[in-house]
Amino acid sequence: MGSVLDVRSLRQQIYAYLQEEIQAGRLVPGSLINLKEISAHLGVSKTPLRDALIQMECEGFVSILPRRGVLLKKMTLQEVKEILEIIGALEASALRLVFDRITPRRIDKMEKLNASMRRCIREKTFEAFDPQYYSLNIAFHNVFLELSDNAAMKQLMTTLKQRLYDFPRIAYMKDWEWANCDEHDRFINLIRKGDKGGAAVFWQETHWGFEAQENYIRKYYARGNPSIQTS
């Protein structure tokens, strides 16, 4: 759970442990979490465990059911749509605010990151979740997002992206990721041309747009929730 140098609260450490268990597939969406088993395994009381689960409920990862237990939620298509709308609006808004501070060096960095993402797609099978590709994708977005001084907005986006991609971690689809890199290229070109409005609209309505990505979204999330129709 930690070491003498771990300055996180017990709640934070338990939260991180639950994240790891979900990401590894040892806790399965749609199932009840065995609180007694986790409490005994970690050697902690139910109070910090409950506190961690209350945080996870506020963030949309679990549902606390009176007299039944704690349910690890599956992603529904409606929830995916709502999260995409929020992230798209926030990133587009952030882009407009920081656009004039995106230097040629930052644009070059985005191009290099996108090239590295393409290499990952070519070289890897994506039979399982790939943390390297995930990190490159997050880094690409952060090239402009880190220019924002709005810490609350960035924390909210981090939590929402975790809900989309981390619980559980699903293997990527190569065709969707090729399209993702193509969109990155279009985005970079709009920024290079100085088209603030065009870049923001493209990012919100195409890159993060549910309607624009629906076919991919249905196929991807159906693997974690069979009730989602793929067409």
N, C-alpha and C positions, 0 to 999 in steps of 0.2 A: 504493500500500500504506500510505502514511502520510506523516508530515512530521517535521520535527525536534522538534515538540512532542508527537509520539505516544509516550507512555511505556509503551505495552503491549509485552510481550515479542514476539519474532518469532513464536513459536508462536501467541500470541493473535491477532496480525494475520493470520496465515495461516488460522486458524480462522474469523475474521470474513470473510475473502475467500471461503472455501469456503461459508459460510452464504449469502453474497450470490449466489454462482453457483447454488446449489441453489434458493434462493427465486426467482431469475429464470428458472429452468427451463433454464439452460445445462448443468447437471449433472442427469441424469435418473435417478430411482429405478429400480433394476433393472439399471443399467449399471455397467461398471467405470470407475473414475476413472483417467485417464491421468496418472500421477505425473510422468513425464518432461516432458510438455507443460506441466503446472502449474509444475514446478520451473524450467523454462526461461523461462516467461512472467513469473514473479515474480522471477527472478534470485536464487533461494535454493538452498541445498543440500537434499538429501533428508532431512537430520536433523530440522530444525524442521518440515518438512512431515510427516514420519512421526510426530513428537510430537503435532501437531495432529490427525492421523488416529487416533492411539491414544486421544486424549481423545474424539473423535467415536464411536469404537467402544465405549468405556465408557458413553457416553450413549445408545447404541442406534441411532445414525444410519448407521453403516457396518459392514461385516464385512471384516476383513483375512483374505484367503484365501491360505495358503502357496502360493507358486510360481504364483499366478494373478493376484494384485493386490488392489485394494480395491474392494469392491462397495458401491454406495450402495443401502441397503435400501428396499424398499417396505413400507408399513404393512400388516400383516395384521390381520384382524378380531380375532384373539386378542390381538394386541399392543394394539390400541385398547381392548379390554375391560379388559385389565390396567392400562393407564395411567389409564383413567377411574376404576377402583376405587381406585387409589392417591391420585389427586388428590381424589376425593370424600371419602375417609377423612381426608386431611390438612386439607382446607378445613373440613370439619365439625368436626374436632377443634379447629382454630384458632378457629372461630366460638364454640364453647362456652367457650374460655378467655378470649376478649376480649369476650364478649357484653355484660357489664355496663359496658363502656367505650364502647359504640357510642352516641354522643350524638344528640339530635334533628338537630343540624347535619349529622352524617354520614349520617343517614337521608335528609335532604333532598338531600344531594349524590348519593346513589344514585338518587333519583327523577329528578334533573336529568340525570344521565348516561344513565339508561334512556330518558328522553324524547328525548335527542339520538340515541340508537341507533335509536329508532323513526323519527326524521326521516331518518336515513341510509337506512333500508330503503325508505321512501316515495320518496325522491328519486333513488336510485341504481339502476342496472341490475344491479349485481353480476356483470357479465360477466367480470370479473377480480377477483382478490383486492383488497380495499379496506382499506388501512392505517388510514384514519380510523376505520372501524367497529371494526377489531381493537383499536385503542388505547382506544376508549371501553369496549369489553367488558372489557379487562384492567383499566382504571381502576375500573370498577364493582366487580370482585372485590377490588381493592386497597384500597377504602375501609375494609373491615374487616380484611383480611389485614395491612395495614401496622401495625395495632395490636399485632401479635404481635412479641415480642422474639426469636423463634427464627429466626435468620438462615439456618441450615442448611436448615430446612424450606422457607423461602421460595425459596432457591436451587434446591432439588430440584424444587419446583413449577414454577419458571420453565423449567427444562430439560425437564420432562415436557410442559409446554404447547407449547414449541417443537417437540418431537417430534410432537405432535398436529397443530399448525397451520402450522408454518413450513417443513417439509421434504417436499415443496415446498409453496408457498402455493397453496391451491385456492380458486377463487371460492366465495363463500357461496351457500347456498340460502335464498331469501327466506322460504319457509314455515317452515324450521327456525329462522330468526332471529326471525320473529314469535313463534314458540312460546318461544324463549329470552327475549324481552322479557316475555312473559306470566308466565313463571316468575320473572323478576326482581321483577315486581309482587307476586306471591304471597309471595315471600321477604321483601320489604320490609314487607308487611302483618303477617307473623308476627313480625318484629322489633319493629314498632310496638306490637304487643299484648304484648310481653314474653315471648313463647313461645320460650324458648331451645331446648328439646328438639324442639319441632315444626319450628322453622326449620332446625336441624341435620339432622334426619332427612329433611326435604324436600330440602335442598340435596344431601345425599349420595345418596339413593335415587332422586330424580326428576331434579334438574338434572344431576347427574353419573352417574346410573344407566344402565348399558348397556341393561338390559331396557326401561326407560322410553323410551330414545332410539333403540332399535335400528333402526327403520325409516329414520329420518333418517341414522343412522350408515352403514348399508349403502349408501344412495344417494350419500352424500357421498364416502366413501372408495373406492367402486368406480371413481370417476373417476380416481383415482391408481393403482388396482390392479384391473384388469378381472377378476381371478380371484375377487373378492369378489362374492358373489351379492346382488342387490338385494332379494330377497324370499325 
